[in-house]
Amino acid sequence: MSCPYLQSNLDNMKNNNSNVDEIPILTTTTNSITNDHAHVTEPLNYTTYLGLNSLLSSLRCLSHVDRSNESSLPVHDEHFFIIIHQAFELWFKEIIYEIDSIRDIFGSNDDVATFVFDISLRLNRIGKVWKILIDQLQLLESMTPMEFLEFRDFITPASGFQSLQFRIIEMKLGLTDKSRDAYKSNFFTETMFKGKQSNELQTSIGEVSLLRHIERWLEKIYDETSFNFCEVYEEAVESMIDHDKQEKIQNGIDEQIAEIEADKAKLQFDEMINSIKYQVLVNNNQRRMSHKAMLAALMIAHYYQQPCFQQVYQIISLLMDNDTLMTSWRHRHILLVLRQIGRKPGTGGTDGFTYLQATLNF
């Protein structure tokens, strides 16, 4: 038996469908990365709601099959190349939207416990978007290097390196100049981007990143813990190292070698557990979060089955998943660039493959 409520609504839709294009309605369009709204009174339908007229007319090929004749047809694969990159930018816009919503939750609430479910949903969505972006790179692999070279000269000096939204994603997630091997923030704000774009990037640089919000949140969790996790963990690790050493000796490994390996393990552990030594690692950009935040993450990872840590652990896991997916996207992009142009410089003036390879360390 069908639902009478649903059937009633379907009947109404059928009766009103013929008049829908004639109903003037106040629609709202959002400008670029900002949340500036422009109100336009126009009939509401699929095309106007999605802004398809402006969206689909934005594709403009610059190449020519006959280079001596500017009225000749564009190179076939340029159309595909543009579509892929426009889709990238739309998904980048969604990632920025979701990151900002999560940052707003952390920035507007002293206690985010009631928003943990929303944060998890949005982080999960961002992860699914990264998976789509990785698949889109596979689509680009359907274009051969020779097909790309047919129009590459026409698009120089345009380059993916100039993607403002990708730079903003990096900044909002927490990438700082300390983490960059080259092209510091002032290069983007003063050289690469001008005017409004430069201002938008500068604004993102000045905002509290998602990484800093997470760091403060973890520090608060650690402060509110009722037991001395650091002391308990230190005793457990030292016991484990000694146990491993004795086990190696019993299995026939030279006692001196076992001692050296145990001392090395204790030294590595001490660099993590000792706040002064850990700060040295932070100063050298070998660690990104504060000592207290790191201990909180470690504590949550060990006691994730406790009810008080289950949802927090889920958020940390989703953050790690997103970091892995973004790194995977960078890696696939690097392999694609190597396949298409080898080690040639990028169209935007970068070192191409060499520069992209360095970004894996970001």
N, C-alpha and C positions, 0 to 999 in steps of 0.2 A: 504493500500500500504506500502510495507516495505521500510526502509531507504536504498537508493542506496549506501551511504557511508558505512553503516554498512555491507551490503551484500558484498561489495567489499573486506572489511577487513576479513570477514568470509571466502571468497573464497581463499584469500591469506594464511590464517591460515591453511586451508585444504591442499593447495598445498605444504606448507612448513613444515607441521607437521612431515612428515616422516624423515626429515633431522635435526630436532631440536636437537636430542641427539648427533649428530655428530659435532655440532658447539662448538669449544672451546671458553670459555668466562672467563674473569677475574672476579671471584666472591670475595666478601668480607665477612669475618666472624668476629664477634665481641666477644672479650674475656670477659667472666664473667660480672661483674658489670661495669668494666672500658670500655672505648671507644677505646681500642687498637684493630687495625684492622690487620688481617692476609690475604694476597692476595694469592689465589690459582687458578691456571689455570686448569679448568676441565669442562666437558660438562655440560651445564645448563639444568636441568630438575627439576621436582617437588621435587625429593629426594635430589638432591645436593643443590638446592636453600634453602630448609628448614633445611638442615643438618640432615636429618632423620637417617642416618646410625649411627652417634655418639649419637644423642638424644635418639633413641629407644634402643640402645644397652647399655645405662647407667643404665637400671633397673637390679638390681642384688639382688635376695632374699638370705637371710642368714639362714633362719630357716630350720628345718628338721622335717618331720612328725614323723620319728623314731629318737629320740634324740641320740640313741646309734649308729646310722648309718649315717655318714655324706654324704653318696651318695644317701640317700633317698630323696624323693620329698619334696619341701618346703611346709610349711603350706599354704593352698589355699588363705587365706585372706591377706597374707603379700603382694602379688602382687598388690592387690587393694589398700592397705595402702600406698605403695610406689608411685603408680601412682598419688594418691590424693596429696601427699606431693610434688612430683615433679611439679605437676600442680600449687600448691601454689607458689612455687619458681619462676616459669615462670611468673605468674601474679604479684608477688612482683617485679620482674625485670621491668615489664611494668610500675608499679606504680612509681618506682624510676626514670625511664626514663621521665615520664610525670612531676613529681615533679621537676626534674632538669631543664626541659625545661621552666617551669614557673619561677623558681628561676633565670634562665639566663635572662629572659625577665625583671624581676625587677632589676637585678644587672647590666644590660647593658643599661638601658634607664632611663633618668631622668623623662620623661613623658611617662607613659605606656598607655595613653588613646587610642592610635591607636592599642594597642595589647589586649584590654579588651575582645574582641570577642574570640581571640585565647585562652586566659586564661580561659574563661568560658567553651569553648569546652573541654579543657583538664581536668579541674576540674570535669566536667560532666562525662567524660570518666573514671576518677579515681573512681568516685562514682559507676558507673556501674560495674567496676571491683570488688569493695568491695561487691556488691550484688552477683556476681558470687561466690566469696570466701565464703560468708555466705551459699549459696546453696551447695557448696562443703562440708561444715561441715555436712549438712543434708545427703549427700551421705555417710559420715563416720558413721552416725547413723544406716545405714543398716547392720553394723557389730556388732554382739553381744559382750558383755564383755568377754564371754568365748572364743569366736573366737579370740579376741585380745590377751588374756592371753596365747593362744597357741604359739604365736611367740614373745611376749613382752620381754622375757628374752634374746632372741637371739640378739635383737637390742640395749640392754643396753651396754654402757652409751650414745648412740646416743639419741638426744632429740630435739624437736622443739624449745626448749629454746636456742639451739645453732644456730638458723637460723641467719646468718650474715645479709642477706638482710632485714629481719624484723627489726633488730636493726638499720640498716642504715635508713630505712623508719622512725623509731621513731626519730632519730637524725635530719634528714632532715626536718621533720615536725616541730621540735622545742622542743622535750622532753629533759629536762636537768636533771642533778643530783638532783637538788632541788625538782623535781617532783617525784622522785623515793623513795619508802619506803626502798628498798634494792637494791643490785646489782648495784653499781654506775659504771660510765663509766670506771674507772680504773680496775674494775673487768673484764669487757669485753676485754679491750685492753691489759691487762697484764696476765690474767688467762684463760679466756674462749677461746679467739682467739689468735693465734700465727702467726708470720711471716707476710706474705702478707695480710692475713685477718685482722690482728691487725692493719696494716698500713692503709688499706682501711677504717676501722672503725674510726681510729684516724683522717684521712682526713675529713671524714663526720662530726666529732665533731668540727673540726676547721672551717668548712664552715659556711656561714651565712644561718641560717635556713629559711624556708618559713615563719614561724611565725614572725621572725624579719623583713623580707622583707615587709610583710603585715603591721606590726606595723609602719615602717617608711613611708609607702605609706599613711596610715590613718593619721599619724601626718602631712604629707604634705597637705593632703586634708583639715584638720582642720585649718592649718595656712593660707590657701588660701581662707577660707570662709569669706565673707564680713560682717557678723553680729556676735554679741556675743551670740553664742548658749547657753553657760553655764548659762549666766544671764537669758536669756529667759526661759530656761528649769527649772531653779531653781524657778522662780516665778510661773510657771505653776504647778510644783509639790507641792509647798507649798499651793497653792490655792486648788488643788485637795484633799490634806490631810485634810485641814480645811473643805472643802465641805463634805467629807466622815464622818468627826466627827459630823458635824451638822445633817447629815442625820441619823446617828445612834441614836443620842439623840432624834430626832423627832420620830423614830421608837420604842422608849421605852427603849433603852439601857441606863444603869446608866451613868450619865454624867462623873463621876470620871473614870469609866472604859473606856469610849470613849476618855477621855483626855490621859489616860495612853497609849492606843493603838496608838493615834495620835503622842504622843511623841516618841514612839518606832519607828514608821514609819519615823519620821523626823530624828532620830538618824541613822537609816539604810541608808537613803538617803544622809545624811551628810557625811557618810563614803565613799560614792561613788563620791560625787561632790566636796568635799574638797581635794585638791591635796596632802596635808601633810598626812591626815588620809588615803588616798588611797595608798600612798607610803608605809605606814606601812603594808597594806594588801599585797602589792607586795613583800616586804621584808620577810613576813611570808609565801610566796608562796600561798596566797589565791587569788591572781590575777596574770595573766600571761602577760598582756600588759600594756604599759605605760598609765598614766592618760589621756594624750592628745589623744592617739589612741583610748582609750575607749570612750571618748567623741565624737570623730569622728564617730565611729560605731553607737553610740546612736543617733547622729544627722542624719545619713544616714537612720537608721531604722525608724525615725519619718518623714523624708521628702523624702522617697523613691520614691514617685510619681513625684517628680520634675525631669525634663529631665536630669539635671546635675548629679543626684544621681542614676538613674535607673540601669545603667550597673554596677555601683559600688555595689549597693545593691544586684544585682544578684550574683556577686562574693562572697560577704559575706555570702549569703544564701547557695551557693554551698560549701563553706568552712565549714559551720555548718552542712550541710548534710553529708559531708565526715567524719566529726568528729563523728557524730551520727552513721554512718555506721561502722566505725572502732570500736567504742565502742560496737555496736551490735555484730560484729564479735568476739570480745574478750568475750562478755557475752555468746554467743552460744558455743564458744570453752570451756569456763569454765563448762557449763552444760554438754557438751560432755565428758570432762575429769571426772567429777563427776559420770557420768553414767557408764563410762568404767572401772575406777579404784578406784572410791570412793575417800577417803582422803589419799591414799597411796602416798609416795614421788614420784616425777617424775623420769623418767629414766636418766635425766641429772643432778640429785642431788638437784633439788629445792624442795620446800615444796608441789609441785603439786597444788592441788586445792586452798590452802591457798594463795600461791604466786600469782596465776592467778587472784584470787578474788581481791587482792590488786592492780593489774594493771588497774582495772576499774577506779581508781582515778587518773590515769596518765593524 
